[in-house]
């Protein structure tokens, strides 16, 4: 079982701090942003802390291939006014992943901001080709499945297939599934095996590099994207457990992005325990507040 969560990455402890936080949660996989997701501020990578982090991961049997970076939200390849900036900054994020030795970078495909689906998708393709054709890093960009909020793209298998089929460097492109986003985009996750079968037929399960495990505050097909703690949302604990333990996905890291309880207390240690035990605790949120 490869399970972990989003963790912090601060300028002082950097990757070492990320590993230490993941271990506190009982995780054997984790994801982080290399800087704030809403801005361009980035610190210089501290290789000393990086090497210490790798030693700590090895001691605790965390495979480095199960560590994931998430690209910042400010990258939007299908906004023509932001295109050059997004290409340049995505290249920088790939470079930072390469320095860190991390092989997977999750990216929100983008929002077309009124240009329309076809033009937006072609901008994404153009941007990804410009990035991947002009870098030589062994980092795979994982396009995240989106909820369809506003003018988001990447909300369907067909959209993702169209993008992937038109990328020159196809081996460095893949997909990150997000359970909340799938639900909010209109996918009934009680029939997740049917979705996975269609995905395999059109794109290939081998292209799935990461799964974000989130319950949803919203009803199916709401196109809202509001994450909920595991078992406390509209998807439900049993449905999420079936996805997490799906045999076809057992070698893929599952990453929790559920909200802090009362915006203060990280739930990840307790949610990971609950997932490993396969037993829902209806009092979990109160217990987290009591023990934090």
C-alpha positions as CSV (number, residue, x, y, z in Angstrom):
1,X,0.0,0.0,0.0
2,X,1.5,3.3,-1.1
3,X,-0.2,6.0,0.9
4,X,0.7,9.5,2.0
5,X,-0.4,13.1,1.9
6,X,0.5,16.6,0.9
7,X,3.3,17.8,3.2
8,X,5.1,21.2,3.6
9,X,8.4,22.2,2.0
10,X,9.9,25.3,3.7
11,X,13.0,27.2,2.8
12,X,14.9,26.1,5.9
13,X,14.4,22.3,6.2
14,X,13.2,21.8,2.6
15,X,13.0,18.1,1.5
16,X,14.3,16.9,4.9
17,X,11.4,18.6,6.6
18,X,9.0,17.1,4.1
19,X,10.2,13.6,4.8
20,X,10.1,14.1,8.6
21,X,6.5,15.3,8.3
22,X,5.5,12.4,6.1
23,X,7.0,9.9,8.7
24,X,4.9,11.6,11.4
25,X,1.8,10.6,9.5
26,X,2.9,7.0,9.0
27,X,3.3,7.6,5.2
28,X,5.4,5.8,2.7
29,X,4.7,8.3,-0.1
30,X,4.2,12.1,-0.1
31,X,3.7,15.2,-2.3
32,X,4.8,18.8,-1.9
33,X,5.0,22.1,-3.7
34,X,8.6,23.4,-4.1
35,X,7.2,26.9,-3.1
36,X,3.9,28.6,-2.6
37,X,1.4,27.4,-5.2
38,X,0.1,30.9,-5.8
39,X,3.4,32.8,-6.5
40,X,6.8,32.5,-8.1
41,X,8.9,32.8,-5.0
42,X,11.3,29.8,-4.9
43,X,14.3,29.1,-2.7
44,X,17.6,27.6,-3.9
45,X,17.6,23.8,-3.4
46,X,19.7,22.8,-0.4
47,X,21.5,19.7,-1.5
48,X,22.8,19.0,2.0
49,X,19.2,18.7,3.3
50,X,18.3,16.8,0.2
51,X,21.0,14.2,0.8
52,X,19.9,13.9,4.5
53,X,16.3,13.4,3.3
54,X,17.3,10.6,1.0
55,X,19.2,8.8,3.8
56,X,16.1,9.2,6.0
57,X,13.8,7.8,3.3
58,X,16.1,4.8,2.8
59,X,16.1,4.1,6.5
60,X,12.3,4.1,6.5
61,X,11.7,2.2,3.3
62,X,10.3,5.2,1.4
63,X,10.9,4.6,-2.3
64,X,12.0,7.9,-3.9
65,X,9.9,7.1,-7.0
66,X,6.8,7.5,-4.8
67,X,7.6,11.2,-4.0
68,X,5.6,13.6,-6.1
69,X,5.9,17.4,-6.7
70,X,2.8,19.5,-7.5
71,X,3.2,22.4,-10.0
72,X,1.9,25.8,-8.8
73,X,-1.6,26.9,-9.7
74,X,-0.3,30.0,-11.4
75,X,0.7,27.9,-14.4
76,X,-2.0,28.1,-17.0
77,X,-0.9,26.9,-20.4
78,X,-4.2,27.6,-22.1
79,X,-4.4,31.3,-21.2
80,X,-2.9,33.1,-24.2
81,X,-2.0,36.1,-22.1
82,X,-0.1,34.0,-19.6
83,X,1.3,31.4,-22.1
84,X,5.0,32.5,-22.2
85,X,5.2,32.9,-18.5
86,X,3.6,29.5,-17.9
87,X,6.0,27.7,-20.3
88,X,9.0,29.4,-18.7
89,X,7.9,28.7,-15.1
90,X,7.0,25.1,-15.9
91,X,10.5,24.6,-17.3
92,X,11.8,26.0,-14.0
93,X,9.7,23.6,-12.0
94,X,10.9,20.6,-14.1
95,X,14.5,21.8,-13.4
96,X,13.8,21.9,-9.7
97,X,12.4,18.4,-9.8
98,X,15.5,17.2,-11.7
99,X,17.8,18.8,-9.1
100,X,15.8,17.0,-6.3
101,X,15.8,13.7,-8.2
102,X,12.0,13.6,-8.3
103,X,10.4,11.9,-11.3
104,X,6.8,13.0,-11.1
105,X,5.3,16.5,-11.5
106,X,1.5,16.9,-11.2
107,X,0.1,19.7,-13.3
108,X,-3.4,21.2,-13.6
109,X,-3.9,21.3,-17.4
110,X,-5.4,24.8,-17.3
111,X,-8.5,27.0,-17.9
112,X,-9.2,28.4,-21.3
113,X,-10.8,31.6,-19.9
114,X,-13.3,32.0,-22.7
115,X,-11.2,30.8,-25.6
116,X,-13.2,27.6,-25.9
117,X,-12.3,23.9,-25.5
118,X,-10.5,23.3,-28.8
119,X,-8.3,26.4,-28.7
120,X,-7.5,25.8,-25.0
121,X,-6.6,22.1,-25.5
122,X,-4.3,23.1,-28.4
123,X,-2.6,25.7,-26.3
124,X,-1.9,23.0,-23.6
125,X,-0.4,20.8,-26.3
126,X,1.7,23.6,-27.7
127,X,2.9,24.5,-24.2
128,X,3.8,21.0,-23.2
129,X,5.6,20.3,-26.4
130,X,7.6,23.5,-26.0
131,X,8.5,22.5,-22.5
132,X,9.3,18.8,-23.1
133,X,11.0,19.3,-26.5
134,X,13.4,21.8,-24.9
135,X,14.3,20.1,-21.7
136,X,16.2,16.9,-21.1
137,X,15.0,15.9,-17.6
138,X,13.8,12.5,-16.6
139,X,10.6,13.9,-15.1
140,X,7.1,12.9,-16.1
141,X,4.4,15.6,-16.2
142,X,1.1,14.1,-14.8
143,X,-2.0,15.9,-16.0
144,X,-4.5,16.0,-13.2
145,X,-8.2,15.1,-13.8
146,X,-10.2,18.3,-13.1
147,X,-13.7,18.9,-11.8
148,X,-14.7,21.3,-14.6
149,X,-15.0,24.3,-12.4
150,X,-15.3,27.5,-14.6
151,X,-13.4,26.8,-17.8
152,X,-11.1,24.1,-16.6
153,X,-9.9,21.5,-19.1
154,X,-8.7,18.0,-18.4
155,X,-12.2,17.0,-17.1
156,X,-12.7,14.0,-19.3
157,X,-10.8,11.0,-20.6
158,X,-11.3,12.2,-24.2
159,X,-9.7,15.6,-23.4
160,X,-6.7,14.0,-21.7
161,X,-6.4,11.5,-24.5
162,X,-6.3,14.3,-27.1
163,X,-3.6,16.1,-25.2
164,X,-1.5,13.0,-24.6
165,X,-1.8,11.8,-28.2
166,X,-0.4,15.1,-29.5
167,X,2.7,15.3,-27.2
168,X,5.9,14.5,-29.0
169,X,7.8,13.2,-25.9
170,X,5.0,10.8,-25.0
171,X,7.0,8.9,-22.4
172,X,7.2,12.0,-20.2
173,X,3.5,12.6,-20.0
174,X,0.9,10.9,-17.8
175,X,-2.1,11.4,-15.6
176,X,-2.9,12.0,-12.0
177,X,-6.4,10.9,-11.0
178,X,-8.2,12.9,-8.3
179,X,-11.2,11.3,-6.7
180,X,-13.0,14.5,-5.7
181,X,-12.4,16.0,-9.1
182,X,-13.7,12.8,-10.8
183,X,-16.9,12.9,-8.7
184,X,-17.4,16.6,-9.3
185,X,-16.9,16.2,-13.0
186,X,-19.7,13.7,-13.2
187,X,-18.0,10.3,-12.7
188,X,-20.0,7.9,-10.4
189,X,-17.1,6.4,-8.4
190,X,-19.3,3.5,-7.3
191,X,-18.6,2.2,-10.8
192,X,-14.9,3.1,-10.7
193,X,-13.9,-0.2,-12.4
194,X,-15.9,0.9,-15.5
195,X,-14.1,4.2,-15.5
196,X,-10.8,2.5,-15.2
197,X,-11.7,0.1,-18.0
198,X,-12.5,3.0,-20.3
199,X,-9.3,4.8,-19.3
200,X,-7.2,1.7,-20.0
201,X,-8.8,1.3,-23.4
202,X,-8.3,5.0,-24.5
203,X,-5.2,6.0,-22.7
204,X,-3.7,3.1,-20.8
205,X,-3.5,2.4,-17.0
206,X,0.3,2.6,-17.4
207,X,-0.1,6.3,-17.8
208,X,-1.5,6.8,-14.3
209,X,1.4,8.0,-12.1
210,X,-0.4,9.2,-9.0
211,X,-3.9,9.3,-7.4
212,X,-5.2,12.1,-5.2
213,X,-7.5,10.5,-2.6
214,X,-10.1,13.1,-1.5
215,X,-13.7,12.9,-0.5
216,X,-16.0,15.6,-1.9
217,X,-18.2,18.2,-0.2
218,X,-20.3,18.3,-3.4
219,X,-22.8,16.2,-5.2
220,X,-21.7,14.3,-8.3
221,X,-21.5,16.5,-11.5
222,X,-21.4,19.8,-9.4
223,X,-18.2,21.1,-11.0
224,X,-17.1,22.8,-7.8
225,X,-13.9,21.1,-6.5
226,X,-14.2,21.2,-2.7
227,X,-12.3,18.5,-0.9
228,X,-13.7,16.7,2.2
229,X,-12.1,14.4,4.8
230,X,-12.2,10.7,4.0
231,X,-15.6,9.2,4.6
232,X,-17.2,12.5,5.5
233,X,-18.2,13.5,2.0
234,X,-20.5,12.5,-0.8
235,X,-18.2,9.8,-2.2
236,X,-18.0,7.8,1.0
237,X,-15.5,5.7,2.8
238,X,-16.3,2.3,1.3
239,X,-16.1,3.7,-2.3
240,X,-12.8,5.3,-1.6
241,X,-11.4,2.1,0.0
242,X,-12.3,0.1,-3.1
243,X,-10.4,2.6,-5.3
244,X,-7.4,2.7,-2.9
245,X,-7.1,-1.1,-2.8
246,X,-7.8,-1.7,-6.5
247,X,-5.3,-4.3,-7.6
248,X,-4.7,-2.6,-10.9
249,X,-3.5,0.5,-9.0
250,X,-1.5,-1.1,-6.2
251,X,1.9,0.2,-7.4
252,X,0.7,3.8,-7.7
253,X,1.2,6.3,-4.9
254,X,-2.1,7.5,-3.3
255,X,-1.9,11.1,-1.9
256,X,-4.4,12.6,0.5
257,X,-5.2,16.3,0.0
258,X,-8.0,16.4,2.5
259,X,-8.6,19.7,4.5
260,X,-7.2,20.4,7.9
261,X,-9.7,20.0,10.7
262,X,-11.0,23.4,11.7
263,X,-8.3,24.7,9.4
264,X,-5.7,24.0,12.1
265,X,-5.1,20.2,12.5
266,X,-3.7,17.9,9.9
267,X,-5.8,14.8,9.5
268,X,-3.4,12.7,7.6
269,X,-2.0,10.4,10.3
270,X,-5.5,9.4,11.4
271,X,-6.9,9.1,7.9
272,X,-3.9,6.9,6.9
273,X,-4.5,4.7,9.9
274,X,-8.2,4.5,9.1
275,X,-7.4,3.5,5.5
276,X,-4.9,0.9,6.5
277,X,-7.5,-0.6,8.9
278,X,-10.3,-0.4,6.3
279,X,-12.6,0.8,9.1
280,X,-14.4,4.1,9.1
281,X,-14.3,6.1,12.3
282,X,-17.3,8.5,12.4
283,X,-15.8,10.3,15.4
284,X,-12.5,10.9,13.7
285,X,-12.7,14.7,13.3
286,X,-13.4,15.2,17.0
287,X,-10.6,12.8,18.0
288,X,-8.1,14.7,15.8
289,X,-9.0,18.0,17.6
290,X,-8.7,16.3,21.0
291,X,-5.3,14.8,20.3
292,X,-3.8,17.8,18.5
